[in-house]
């Protein structure tokens, strides 16, 4: 499936990094995103899901091996290709080990890396996904200074391709006009996307931009369903869920996050969420949730 790259991708990266910071307990690591101004003005066709997963894995790997400093994600545009790089100020990789870094289950014989748990499956997956996008992947790293993972993929412009809004399958007759859905999302682009997905349901849509606002609106409005983003600016989505469930134990809340793991799913269910979905959101997934919890 070809998708148009938008700023949603780079907004998601910030959410992903914030969630990873919380999970790895590294609030002191800085994150920077630098996007070529040409990309902001150019609609590009690629597989957004694969591209997102590549960047997620590289950012996760960078944060994992960075004790202090920063992680930076850059994107630049050339005539016929897109260039990406994820750099860090971490422990680095010895030159004689770099050729093995993309092998499945690679374990660098370095005491610091062993402490951090090896390279795991993230980098081999990155290599496979870059290959599927007909791209090239390379690494530059200096021990004790950091690493830069770079990849390029072919540039395919979408100038003549119409951008369509997300739609539910036309063979479904959806009508939830007597239901209220609360969307908790601090990123306006992501909120608008979910809004477009839910408009065909005819449900009453309400929006909260942070956890405290979500708690207040949930108590006042008593919505039939809540889509709760986990990476909120004031308190985590998990904390908001706990507070809401204290007031309304039967409230149906669906956790949504940009970075999906079994640990995230388990935590969401443990705090009282009825379900769990990961970004990018798909119309069919949303439809299944509505059919399950609103009918």
N, C-alpha and C positions, 0 to 999 in steps of 0.2 A: 504494500500500500504506500502510495506516494502522498506526502503531506507538505504543506507550505510551512517553512520555518518562520516563526514569528518571535516577538519578544517574550511570549509565554515560556519558551524554552529557557531563556536566560533568567527569567523571574523564578522559574522552578528551581534552577541551580542554586539560587540563594536560599530557597526553602530547604532544599536537600542538605546544603552545607550546615544550616542551622540545626537541623534534626540530627545530623551526624555529630556535630559538636556536643549536643546534649548527650547522645548515646556514648560517645568516647570520653566525655568529661574533659573537653579541651576548649573552654570558652575564651582562652587567651589567644588562640590562633586567628589571625586576620584572613579575610577572604576578599579577593578583588576580581571583578569581571571587566574585561576590556573588549568591546565589540567594535569592529570596523564600522564606521559610519555608513559605508556603502551597503553593508548588510541590512542596516535599518531601513534603507530605501529600496532594497531589492527583495522581491519575493522569490524564494528558492524552493525547488522541489527536491525532497529527499525523504527517506524513511525516518520520520521524527522519533519513532519508538526506539529504533536501533541507535540513532544518534544520541538520544537522551541516555540510553543505557551505557553507551561508551563513556560519556562524560561523567555520569554518576559513578561508574566503577573507578575511573581515573581520579576523581576528586576524593572518593572514599579511600583509595590507596594512598594518595598524597597526605591526607589528614592523619591516617593511621601511623605513618612513619615520620611525622613532623612533631617534634617536641616543643619547639618555639619558632616564632616567626610568622610566615604567611603561606597561603596557597593561592595561586592566581590562575585564572582561566582566560585565555585570549582566543579571539576569532578574527581572522583577516580574509579578505577577498582578493583573489587574483583573476586573471582573464578567464581561466577555465577551471578553476578549482577553489575550494574553501579550505583554509588552513586553521587547525585548532591546536592549542597547546595547553597543557596543565602542568604548572611548575610548583615546586615546593622548596622550602628551606630545611628539609629533613635530613635524615642520616645518610642518604645517597647509596649508590650501589657500586661495588668494585668493578672495574672494567672487565676483569676475567670472568665475572658472573653475569654480565649483562646479556649475553647471548642466550642464557637459560631462563631469563626472567619471564618470558611469555609461554613457557612450557607448563602444562597442567601439573598442579601440585608442586611447582618449583619451591624449593626451600633454600634460601641463600644461607651459606654457612658463615653467618655473621651473628655474633652474640646479641647485638642490638635488634636485628631483625627477628631472631628466634624469640626474643622477649616479646616482640609485637605480634608473633604468631605466624611468621612466614608470609609469602606473597599470596597464598590462597588461590582461589579460582578466578578472581576478578580480572587479572591481566590476560590470561588465556582467552577468556570470553571477549575481552576488548579486541584482541587480535582477530578472533573469528568474525566479530561484527564488522570491523573495519574491512576485512576481506569481502564480506557480503555486500558492502557498499562500494566495492571496487576501489578502495582507497589504499593508502600506504601509511605504515606506522613505524616510528623510530624513537629512539631513546638517547638522551644525553644525561650523564650523571657523574657527579664528583663526590666521593666519600666525604662525609662531614660537612658538605656544602648544600647538597640537594639534588633533585632530579627534575628533568623536563621531559614529559611524554608528549610527542607531537604526532599528529596524523592529518592527512589531507584526503578529501573526497571530491569527486567531480562536481563542478558547478553546473546546475541545471536551473535556469531561470524559469519562472512561472508567469512571465509577462502576459502571455495570451491565454492563461488558464484561469477561468473564473473561480473565485473563492466562494464555496458554498457553506452555509451555516449547518451545524450538526442537526440531523433530523432523526426522528424515530422511524422504524420501519413503517411503510405506508399501510401495511395490512393490519395494523393494530388500531383499535378504537379506544383512545385513552381519554378519560374524563374524570379528573379528580377536583372538580370545581368546589366541592364541599370540604376540601382538605387544605391544611396550611403546612408549608414546608419552610423551615428556617435554614438558610445557607450561611455558614460561618466561615468566612474567607477574607483575609486581609489584603490579598492581591486583587485589584480591580479587574485585571485581565482574566484571571481564573474565575472570578465571580461572574463575570459577563458570559464566559463560556458555559458555565454550569446553568446560568439563567437561560441561555439559548437552548440547552438540552431540555430544560424543564418547562419552557413556555407551552409546548404542545400538550402538556398534561392538563392545562387549564387550572392548575392548583394556584392557591394564593401564595406568592413567594415573598418571603421576608429575608432581610440581610443584616448580618452583624459583622463588624470588622475586627473585633478582638474578643478575647475570652470573657471579660467582665460584661461587655455589651451582650454577648451571647447568653450568659447566665440570666441577666435581667430580662431579656426578650423571651427566653424559654419559660421563665416563671410567669411572666405577664400574658404571653400569647398562648401558651400550652400547645405548641405545634404538634401535628400528627407525626412529623418526621423531621429530623435534623441531620444535615450533612456538616460534619465537624472537621475542619482542617486542623491537623495536629500542630503545625508550625506557626503559632500565633505570636504577635509581637509582645504581648504583656504577660500572659500565662500560657502554659502549654494546653493543647486541646484536651489532653488527659485530665488535667486539673479542672478544666471547665466541665468536662463530663461528670466528674465526681461531684462537683457542686450542684449541677443540674439534677443528678439522680437523687441527691439528698432531698430536694424539693419534690421531684416527680419520679419516683422509682420506676414507673412503667414507661417513661419516655423512651421512644425509639430513636437511637442515635447511631449514625453510620460514620465511622472514622474514615478520613481520607488523608493520604500522605503522598509526598513526591518520592519517597524512598521506602520500598516495601520489603520487609523481611518477616520471617516467622516470629521473631522476637517482638516486632511491632504489632503484629496481629494478636499475639498472645496478650500483650500489655493492654491493647484496646479492649479486648473481650473481658479482661480481668477488672477493668475500671467500670465496666457496665455497658459498653457499646454492643448494639445488636448485630453489627456487621462491620466490615472493613474493606475498603477499596483503595487502589493505588492509582496515581496519575501516570500518564494522561487518561482522563475519564473517557469511557466509551458509552455511546447511546444505549447499546444492548445491555450493558452492565447496569446502567441506571434504571432501565425499564424493568429488569429482573427484580431489582430492589423495590421499586414501587409496587410491582405486582405482589411481592412477598409481604410487604409491611403496610400497605395502604388498602388492600382489598379486604 
